[in-house]
Amino acid sequence: MKKNILITGGAGFIGSHVVRLFVNKYPNYQIINFDKLTYAGNLANLTDIEKQPNYTFVKGDIQNKHALEKVFKTHQITDVIHLAAESHVDRSISGPMDFILTNIVGTANLLEVSRARWSKFDHHIFYHISTDEVYGSLGEEGFFLEDTPYDPRSPYSASKASSDHLVRAYFHTYGMPVKLSNCSNNYGSHQFPEKLVPLMINNIKTNKSLPIYGKGDNVRDWLWVEDHARAIDVIFHKGKLGETYNIGGWNEWTNINLVKALCRIMDEKLNRPIGTSQKLITFVKDRAGHDMRYAIDATKIKNELGWTPSITFKDGLEKTVDWYLSNTQWLDNVTSGAYEKYYSEKYL
């Protein structure tokens, strides 16, 4: 069956990697990238595939139901991979309504338009991508499983938990052909530099302080973004309807140890004496409601679908640092807002 796949948030960090993978791997699929182009959505992430015949960009907001109805009708959408979301915890603390409207109302709009357009659910897929933060905080031991009770602690994670529940409700109530996944922290190329890894790389490069919350002992499980894109591909094609799959890297690091590792790599890459960058570390007041530890058990996706991470964290960090150091213009334009202004004006 011919597929016209709507990928929401396809100009963002994770979304752009998914779009690139699907455009290149599946030339018979039409990939429609639907993105609002906020500060974190950047079409410069996709310049290498923007002229491919099976790729189309449509500027739009999932909060706008009419815009979704139009793109579904114009492009005869057969499947949805839903990545569009407000995703930064700190921003959710200072401005929760953007997260509620985009992550909850936007997801509801997308579900409703899909339900209306797909008169029969056969051969359709609504794939919703979420986060491990919906599960709350772990102690020193244990892992998040697919059936771990939800316990969100921030407006961001609460909004994602709500959208997860909506998607599952549409499966049980209407028979919507849904799949879900919850992933751990992603790192890699093309990530907006408010997130930990690109922020530290950029600050080390420019000799700015490296702010770390609290004592830096919060633990996160890190997943290379290209491995995440591969997992999304596998779940989309082979995952069972109505099922949830946790995607993690089996790769736990405290924030302080991660930053120290980045400091060592950057010192080597920039030919600085080892230890130079580590002197930039500063500890700042802890984030409100800061979860102590996330860790995903990715056994289900490994056993059922055969997916495992392809790269070690050391090699992944090396690749990530190399990309940011080789793409300084991208980083400078993103931090200055130049790309945001250019593309917003271009697609007004």
C-alpha positions as a Markdown table, in Angstrom:
| # | Residue | x | y | z |
|---|---|---|---|---|
| 1 | Met | 0.0 | 0.0 | 0.0 |
| 2 | Lys | 1.3 | 3.5 | -0.9 |
| 3 | Lys | 2.0 | 5.5 | 2.2 |
| 4 | Asn | 1.8 | 9.2 | 2.7 |
| 5 | Ile | 3.2 | 9.7 | 6.2 |
| 6 | Leu | 2.7 | 12.9 | 8.1 |
| 7 | Ile | 5.6 | 13.5 | 10.5 |
| 8 | Thr | 4.7 | 16.2 | 13.0 |
| 9 | Gly | 7.6 | 18.2 | 14.4 |
| 10 | Gly | 9.9 | 16.9 | 11.6 |
| 11 | Ala | 12.1 | 20.0 | 11.6 |
| 12 | Gly | 13.0 | 19.5 | 15.3 |
| 13 | Phe | 16.0 | 17.6 | 16.7 |
| 14 | Ile | 14.6 | 14.0 | 16.8 |
| 15 | Gly | 12.0 | 14.7 | 14.1 |
| 16 | Ser | 14.6 | 15.8 | 11.5 |
| 17 | His | 16.6 | 12.5 | 12.0 |
| 18 | Val | 13.4 | 10.5 | 11.6 |
| 19 | Val | 12.4 | 12.5 | 8.4 |
| 20 | Arg | 15.9 | 12.0 | 6.9 |
| 21 | Leu | 15.9 | 8.3 | 7.7 |
| 22 | Phe | 12.4 | 7.7 | 6.1 |
| 23 | Val | 13.0 | 9.9 | 3.1 |
| 24 | Asn | 16.3 | 8.1 | 2.3 |
| 25 | Lys | 15.3 | 4.6 | 3.2 |
| 26 | Tyr | 11.8 | 4.5 | 1.7 |
| 27 | Pro | 11.7 | 6.3 | -1.7 |
| 28 | Asn | 8.2 | 4.9 | -2.4 |
| 29 | Tyr | 6.8 | 6.6 | 0.7 |
| 30 | Gln | 5.8 | 10.3 | 0.5 |
| 31 | Ile | 7.0 | 12.0 | 3.7 |
| 32 | Ile | 5.1 | 15.2 | 4.7 |
| 33 | Asn | 6.9 | 17.2 | 7.3 |
| 34 | Phe | 4.4 | 19.3 | 9.3 |
| 35 | Asp | 6.2 | 21.7 | 11.7 |
| 36 | Lys | 5.3 | 25.1 | 13.3 |
| 37 | Leu | 9.0 | 26.2 | 13.0 |
| 38 | Thr | 9.3 | 27.5 | 16.6 |
| 39 | Tyr | 12.8 | 28.2 | 18.0 |
| 40 | Ala | 13.5 | 24.5 | 18.1 |
| 41 | Gly | 12.2 | 23.7 | 14.6 |
| 42 | Asn | 14.8 | 24.4 | 12.0 |
| 43 | Leu | 14.6 | 23.5 | 8.3 |
| 44 | Ala | 18.4 | 23.9 | 8.1 |
| 45 | Asn | 18.4 | 20.5 | 9.8 |
| 46 | Leu | 17.1 | 19.0 | 6.5 |
| 47 | Thr | 18.9 | 20.8 | 3.7 |
| 48 | Asp | 20.5 | 17.5 | 2.5 |
| 49 | Ile | 17.1 | 16.0 | 1.7 |
| 50 | Glu | 14.8 | 19.0 | 1.0 |
| 51 | Lys | 14.8 | 18.5 | -2.8 |
| 52 | Gln | 14.1 | 14.8 | -2.7 |
| 53 | Pro | 10.9 | 14.0 | -4.7 |
| 54 | Asn | 9.3 | 12.1 | -1.9 |
| 55 | Tyr | 9.7 | 14.9 | 0.7 |
| 56 | Thr | 7.3 | 17.8 | 1.3 |
| 57 | Phe | 7.4 | 20.5 | 4.0 |
| 58 | Val | 4.2 | 22.1 | 5.2 |
| 59 | Lys | 4.3 | 24.8 | 7.8 |
| 60 | Gly | 1.6 | 24.4 | 10.4 |
| 61 | Asp | 0.6 | 24.2 | 14.0 |
| 62 | Ile | -1.1 | 21.1 | 15.5 |
| 63 | Gln | -3.1 | 23.4 | 17.7 |
| 64 | Asn | -4.8 | 24.5 | 14.5 |
| 65 | Lys | -7.3 | 21.8 | 13.6 |
| 66 | His | -8.2 | 23.3 | 10.3 |
| 67 | Ala | -4.6 | 23.3 | 9.2 |
| 68 | Leu | -4.4 | 19.6 | 10.1 |
| 69 | Glu | -7.6 | 18.9 | 8.1 |
| 70 | Lys | -6.1 | 20.7 | 5.1 |
| 71 | Val | -2.9 | 18.8 | 5.1 |
| 72 | Phe | -4.7 | 15.4 | 5.6 |
| 73 | Lys | -6.9 | 16.2 | 2.6 |
| 74 | Thr | -4.3 | 17.7 | 0.3 |
| 75 | His | -1.8 | 14.9 | 0.8 |
| 76 | Gln | -4.2 | 12.0 | 1.5 |
| 77 | Ile | -2.4 | 11.1 | 4.7 |
| 78 | Thr | -2.3 | 7.4 | 5.5 |
| 79 | Asp | -0.1 | 7.4 | 8.6 |
| 80 | Val | 1.1 | 9.7 | 11.4 |
| 81 | Ile | 4.4 | 9.7 | 13.2 |
| 82 | His | 3.7 | 12.3 | 16.0 |
| 83 | Leu | 6.8 | 14.0 | 17.3 |
| 84 | Ala | 5.6 | 17.6 | 17.6 |
| 85 | Ala | 5.8 | 18.8 | 21.2 |
| 86 | Glu | 7.1 | 21.5 | 23.5 |
| 87 | Ser | 9.9 | 19.5 | 25.3 |
| 88 | His | 12.1 | 21.6 | 27.5 |
| 89 | Val | 11.4 | 21.2 | 31.3 |
| 90 | Asp | 12.7 | 24.6 | 32.3 |
| 91 | Arg | 10.4 | 26.3 | 29.8 |
| 92 | Ser | 7.4 | 24.3 | 31.1 |
| 93 | Ile | 8.1 | 25.6 | 34.6 |
| 94 | Ser | 8.1 | 29.2 | 33.5 |
| 95 | Gly | 5.3 | 28.9 | 30.9 |
| 96 | Pro | 3.2 | 25.7 | 31.3 |
| 97 | Met | 0.3 | 26.8 | 29.0 |
| 98 | Asp | 2.3 | 26.4 | 25.8 |
| 99 | Phe | 2.9 | 22.8 | 26.8 |
| 100 | Ile | -0.7 | 22.1 | 27.7 |
| 101 | Leu | -2.0 | 23.6 | 24.4 |
| 102 | Thr | 0.6 | 21.9 | 22.1 |
| 103 | Asn | 1.2 | 18.6 | 23.8 |
| 104 | Ile | -2.4 | 17.9 | 25.0 |
| 105 | Val | -4.8 | 19.9 | 22.7 |
| 106 | Gly | -2.5 | 19.5 | 19.7 |
| 107 | Thr | -2.4 | 15.7 | 20.1 |
| 108 | Ala | -6.2 | 15.6 | 20.6 |
| 109 | Asn | -6.6 | 17.6 | 17.3 |
| 110 | Leu | -4.4 | 15.1 | 15.5 |
| 111 | Leu | -6.3 | 12.2 | 16.9 |
| 112 | Glu | -9.6 | 13.7 | 15.9 |
| 113 | Val | -8.6 | 14.5 | 12.4 |
| 114 | Ser | -7.1 | 11.1 | 11.9 |
| 115 | Arg | -10.3 | 9.4 | 13.2 |
| 116 | Ala | -12.4 | 11.5 | 10.8 |
| 117 | Arg | -10.3 | 11.1 | 7.7 |
| 118 | Trp | -9.6 | 7.3 | 8.1 |
| 119 | Ser | -13.1 | 5.9 | 7.6 |
| 120 | Lys | -11.6 | 2.4 | 8.0 |
| 121 | Phe | -8.6 | 1.9 | 10.2 |
| 122 | Asp | -7.1 | -0.9 | 8.2 |
| 123 | His | -3.6 | -0.1 | 6.9 |
| 124 | His | -3.3 | 3.1 | 8.9 |
| 125 | Ile | -0.9 | 3.8 | 11.8 |
| 126 | Phe | -0.9 | 6.6 | 14.4 |
| 127 | Tyr | 2.4 | 6.4 | 16.1 |
| 128 | His | 2.9 | 8.7 | 19.2 |
| 129 | Ile | 6.4 | 9.4 | 20.5 |
| 130 | Ser | 6.8 | 10.2 | 24.2 |
| 131 | Thr | 9.3 | 10.4 | 27.0 |
| 132 | Asp | 10.4 | 8.4 | 30.0 |
| 133 | Glu | 9.8 | 11.5 | 32.1 |
| 134 | Val | 6.1 | 10.5 | 32.4 |
| 135 | Tyr | 7.1 | 7.7 | 34.8 |
| 136 | Gly | 8.5 | 10.1 | 37.4 |
| 137 | Ser | 11.7 | 9.6 | 39.3 |
| 138 | Leu | 13.5 | 6.4 | 40.2 |
| 139 | Gly | 15.5 | 5.6 | 43.3 |
| 140 | Glu | 19.1 | 4.2 | 43.1 |
| 141 | Glu | 17.9 | 0.9 | 41.7 |
| 142 | Gly | 15.3 | -0.4 | 39.2 |
| 143 | Phe | 14.2 | 0.6 | 35.7 |
| 144 | Phe | 11.2 | 2.0 | 34.0 |
| 145 | Leu | 9.1 | -0.7 | 32.3 |
| 146 | Glu | 6.3 | -0.3 | 29.8 |
| 147 | Asp | 3.8 | -0.9 | 32.6 |
| 148 | Thr | 5.4 | 1.3 | 35.2 |
| 149 | Pro | 2.7 | 3.6 | 36.7 |
| 150 | Tyr | 2.8 | 7.2 | 35.5 |
| 151 | Asp | 4.0 | 9.8 | 38.0 |
| 152 | Pro | 4.9 | 13.0 | 36.2 |
| 153 | Arg | 6.6 | 15.8 | 38.2 |
| 154 | Ser | 6.8 | 18.8 | 35.8 |
| 155 | Pro | 4.3 | 20.5 | 33.6 |
| 156 | Tyr | 6.2 | 19.1 | 30.6 |
| 157 | Ser | 6.0 | 15.5 | 31.7 |
| 158 | Ala | 2.4 | 15.9 | 32.9 |
| 159 | Ser | 1.4 | 17.2 | 29.5 |
| 160 | Lys | 3.2 | 14.3 | 27.8 |
| 161 | Ala | 1.5 | 11.8 | 30.2 |
| 162 | Ser | -1.9 | 13.3 | 29.3 |
| 163 | Ser | -1.2 | 12.9 | 25.6 |
| 164 | Asp | -0.1 | 9.3 | 26.1 |
| 165 | His | -3.4 | 8.6 | 27.9 |
| 166 | Leu | -5.4 | 10.2 | 25.1 |
| 167 | Val | -3.7 | 8.1 | 22.5 |
| 168 | Arg | -4.4 | 4.9 | 24.4 |
| 169 | Ala | -8.0 | 6.0 | 25.1 |
| 170 | Tyr | -8.6 | 6.4 | 21.3 |
| 171 | Phe | -7.2 | 2.8 | 20.8 |
| 172 | His | -9.6 | 1.3 | 23.4 |
| 173 | Thr | -12.6 | 3.5 | 22.6 |
| 174 | Tyr | -12.5 | 3.9 | 18.9 |
| 175 | Gly | -10.1 | 1.1 | 17.8 |
| 176 | Met | -7.6 | 3.7 | 16.5 |
| 177 | Pro | -4.5 | 1.9 | 15.2 |
| 178 | Val | -2.0 | 3.4 | 17.6 |
| 179 | Lys | 1.6 | 2.6 | 18.7 |
| 180 | Leu | 3.5 | 4.4 | 21.4 |
| 181 | Ser | 7.1 | 4.7 | 22.5 |
| 182 | Asn | 8.8 | 6.3 | 25.5 |
| 183 | Cys | 12.4 | 7.2 | 25.1 |
| 184 | Ser | 15.3 | 8.3 | 27.4 |
| 185 | Asn | 17.4 | 11.4 | 26.9 |
| 186 | Asn | 18.6 | 11.9 | 23.3 |
| 187 | Tyr | 21.9 | 13.3 | 22.2 |
| 188 | Gly | 23.5 | 13.9 | 18.8 |
| 189 | Ser | 23.7 | 16.4 | 16.0 |
| 190 | His | 21.2 | 19.2 | 15.3 |
| 191 | Gln | 20.0 | 19.6 | 18.9 |
| 192 | Phe | 19.0 | 23.1 | 20.0 |
| 193 | Pro | 21.7 | 24.3 | 22.4 |
| 194 | Glu | 19.4 | 24.8 | 25.5 |
| 195 | Lys | 19.7 | 21.0 | 26.1 |
| 196 | Leu | 22.6 | 19.7 | 28.2 |
| 197 | Val | 25.0 | 18.2 | 25.7 |
| 198 | Pro | 25.0 | 20.9 | 23.0 |
| 199 | Leu | 24.8 | 23.7 | 25.7 |
| 200 | Met | 28.0 | 22.3 | 27.3 |
| 201 | Ile | 29.8 | 21.9 | 24.0 |
| 202 | Asn | 28.9 | 25.4 | 22.9 |
| 203 | Asn | 29.9 | 26.9 | 26.3 |
| 204 | Ile | 33.2 | 25.1 | 26.4 |
| 205 | Lys | 34.0 | 26.3 | 22.9 |
| 206 | Thr | 33.3 | 29.9 | 23.8 |
| 207 | Asn | 34.8 | 29.6 | 27.3 |
| 208 | Lys | 31.6 | 30.3 | 29.1 |
| 209 | Ser | 30.5 | 28.8 | 32.5 |
| 210 | Leu | 29.1 | 25.3 | 32.5 |
| 211 | Pro | 26.0 | 25.5 | 34.8 |
| 212 | Ile | 25.0 | 22.2 | 36.5 |
| 213 | Tyr | 21.9 | 21.9 | 38.7 |
| 214 | Gly | 22.4 | 21.0 | 42.4 |
| 215 | Lys | 25.4 | 18.8 | 42.9 |
| 216 | Gly | 25.2 | 17.2 | 39.5 |
| 217 | Asp | 24.3 | 13.8 | 40.8 |
| 218 | Asn | 21.0 | 13.4 | 38.9 |
| 219 | Val | 21.2 | 10.4 | 36.7 |
| 220 | Arg | 20.0 | 10.1 | 33.1 |
| 221 | Asp | 20.0 | 7.3 | 30.5 |
| 222 | Trp | 21.4 | 8.6 | 27.2 |
| 223 | Leu | 20.3 | 7.5 | 23.8 |
| 224 | Trp | 22.0 | 8.4 | 20.5 |
| 225 | Val | 19.4 | 10.2 | 18.4 |
| 226 | Glu | 20.2 | 8.1 | 15.2 |
| 227 | Asp | 19.6 | 4.9 | 17.2 |
| 228 | His | 16.3 | 6.4 | 18.4 |
| 229 | Ala | 15.3 | 7.1 | 14.7 |
| 230 | Arg | 16.1 | 3.5 | 13.9 |
| 231 | Ala | 13.9 | 2.3 | 16.8 |
| 232 | Ile | 11.0 | 4.5 | 15.5 |
| 233 | Asp | 11.4 | 2.9 | 12.1 |
| 234 | Val | 11.3 | -0.6 | 13.6 |
| 235 | Ile | 8.3 | 0.1 | 15.8 |
| 236 | Phe | 6.4 | 1.8 | 12.9 |
| 237 | His | 6.8 | -1.2 | 10.7 |
| 238 | Lys | 6.9 | -4.1 | 13.1 |
| 239 | Gly | 5.4 | -3.0 | 16.4 |
| 240 | Lys | 2.1 | -4.3 | 17.6 |
| 241 | Leu | -1.0 | -2.1 | 17.5 |
| 242 | Gly | -1.9 | -0.8 | 21.0 |
| 243 | Glu | 1.5 | -1.6 | 22.4 |
| 244 | Thr | 4.1 | 0.7 | 24.1 |
| 245 | Tyr | 7.8 | 0.2 | 23.6 |
| 246 | Asn | 10.5 | 1.8 | 25.9 |
| 247 | Ile | 13.6 | 2.9 | 24.0 |
| 248 | Gly | 16.8 | 3.4 | 26.1 |
| 249 | Gly | 20.5 | 3.2 | 25.7 |
| 250 | Trp | 21.3 | 1.1 | 28.8 |
| 251 | Asn | 23.6 | 4.0 | 29.4 |
| 252 | Glu | 23.3 | 5.8 | 32.8 |
| 253 | Trp | 25.4 | 8.8 | 33.7 |
| 254 | Thr | 25.3 | 11.4 | 36.4 |
| 255 | Asn | 25.1 | 14.9 | 35.0 |
| 256 | Ile | 28.5 | 15.9 | 36.5 |
| 257 | Asn | 30.3 | 12.9 | 35.1 |
| 258 | Leu | 28.8 | 13.5 | 31.7 |
| 259 | Val | 29.9 | 17.1 | 31.7 |
| 260 | Lys | 33.4 | 16.1 | 32.8 |
| 261 | Ala | 33.6 | 13.5 | 30.0 |
| 262 | Leu | 32.6 | 16.3 | 27.5 |
| 263 | Cys | 35.3 | 18.5 | 29.0 |
| 264 | Arg | 37.9 | 15.9 | 28.4 |
| 265 | Ile | 36.8 | 15.3 | 24.8 |
| 266 | Met | 36.6 | 19.0 | 24.1 |
| 267 | Asp | 40.1 | 19.7 | 25.5 |
| 268 | Glu | 41.5 | 17.1 | 23.2 |
| 269 | Lys | 39.6 | 18.4 | 20.2 |
| 270 | Leu | 40.6 | 22.0 | 20.9 |
| 271 | Asn | 44.2 | 21.2 | 21.8 |
| 272 | Arg | 43.8 | 22.6 | 25.3 |
| 273 | Pro | 45.5 | 21.1 | 28.3 |
| 274 | Ile | 43.4 | 18.4 | 29.9 |
| 275 | Gly | 41.4 | 19.9 | 32.8 |
| 276 | Thr | 41.1 | 23.4 | 31.2 |
| 277 | Ser | 37.4 | 23.1 | 30.4 |
| 278 | Gln | 36.5 | 21.4 | 33.7 |
| 279 | Lys | 37.4 | 24.7 | 35.5 |
| 280 | Leu | 34.4 | 26.3 | 33.8 |
| 281 | Ile | 31.9 | 24.1 | 35.8 |
| 282 | Thr | 29.6 | 26.0 | 38.1 |
| 283 | Phe | 26.8 | 24.6 | 40.3 |
| 284 | Val | 23.5 | 26.5 | 40.3 |
| 285 | Lys | 20.3 | 26.2 | 42.3 |
| 286 | Asp | 18.5 | 22.9 | 41.6 |
| 287 | Arg | 15.5 | 22.8 | 39.2 |
| 288 | Ala | 12.1 | 22.7 | 41.0 |
| 289 | Gly | 10.9 | 19.2 | 41.1 |
| 290 | His | 14.1 | 17.8 | 39.6 |
| 291 | Asp | 13.7 | 14.1 | 39.1 |
| 292 | Met | 16.7 | 12.2 | 40.6 |
| 293 | Arg | 17.1 | 9.3 | 38.2 |
| 294 | Tyr | 15.7 | 7.9 | 34.9 |
| 295 | Ala | 16.6 | 4.5 | 33.5 |
| 296 | Ile | 14.8 | 2.5 | 30.9 |
| 297 | Asp | 14.6 | -1.3 | 30.6 |
| 298 | Ala | 14.6 | -1.7 | 26.8 |
| 299 | Thr | 14.3 | -5.5 | 26.9 |
| 300 | Lys | 10.8 | -5.6 | 25.2 |
| 301 | Ile | 11.9 | -3.8 | 22.0 |
| 302 | Lys | 15.1 | -5.9 | 21.9 |
| 303 | Asn | 13.3 | -9.3 | 22.4 |
| 304 | Glu | 10.2 | -8.5 | 20.2 |
| 305 | Leu | 11.6 | -6.3 | 17.5 |
| 306 | Gly | 15.3 | -6.9 | 17.5 |
| 307 | Trp | 16.4 | -3.4 | 18.2 |
| 308 | Thr | 19.5 | -2.6 | 20.2 |
| 309 | Pro | 21.8 | 0.6 | 20.4 |
| 310 | Ser | 24.4 | 0.5 | 17.7 |
| 311 | Ile | 27.0 | 2.7 | 19.3 |
| 312 | Thr | 28.9 | 3.1 | 22.6 |
| 313 | Phe | 28.4 | 6.3 | 24.5 |
| 314 | Lys | 32.1 | 7.2 | 24.1 |
| 315 | Asp | 31.8 | 6.9 | 20.3 |
| 316 | Gly | 28.5 | 8.7 | 20.2 |
| 317 | Leu | 29.8 | 11.6 | 22.2 |
| 318 | Glu | 32.9 | 11.8 | 19.9 |
| 319 | Lys | 30.6 | 11.9 | 16.9 |
| 320 | Thr | 28.4 | 14.5 | 18.5 |
| 321 | Val | 31.3 | 16.8 | 19.5 |
| 322 | Asp | 32.8 | 16.5 | 16.0 |
| 323 | Trp | 29.5 | 17.5 | 14.4 |
| 324 | Tyr | 29.1 | 20.6 | 16.5 |
| 325 | Leu | 32.7 | 21.7 | 16.0 |
| 326 | Ser | 32.4 | 21.1 | 12.2 |
| 327 | Asn | 29.1 | 23.0 | 12.0 |
| 328 | Thr | 29.9 | 26.2 | 13.8 |
| 329 | Gln | 27.8 | 28.3 | 11.4 |
| 330 | Trp | 24.7 | 26.2 | 12.2 |
| 331 | Leu | 25.3 | 26.6 | 15.9 |
| 332 | Asp | 25.9 | 30.4 | 15.6 |
| 333 | Asn | 22.8 | 30.9 | 13.5 |
| 334 | Val | 20.6 | 28.9 | 15.9 |
| 335 | Thr | 21.9 | 30.7 | 19.0 |
| 336 | Ser | 21.4 | 34.1 | 17.3 |
| 337 | Gly | 17.9 | 33.2 | 16.0 |
| 338 | Ala | 18.9 | 33.8 | 12.4 |
| 339 | Tyr | 17.5 | 30.6 | 11.1 |
| 340 | Glu | 14.2 | 31.0 | 13.0 |
| 341 | Lys | 13.7 | 34.5 | 11.5 |
| 342 | Tyr | 14.7 | 33.4 | 8.0 |
| 343 | Tyr | 12.4 | 30.4 | 7.8 |
| 344 | Ser | 9.5 | 32.1 | 9.7 |
| 345 | Glu | 9.5 | 34.9 | 7.1 |
| 346 | Lys | 10.0 | 32.5 | 4.2 |
| 347 | Tyr | 6.9 | 30.5 | 5.1 |
| 348 | Leu | 4.6 | 33.2 | 6.3 |
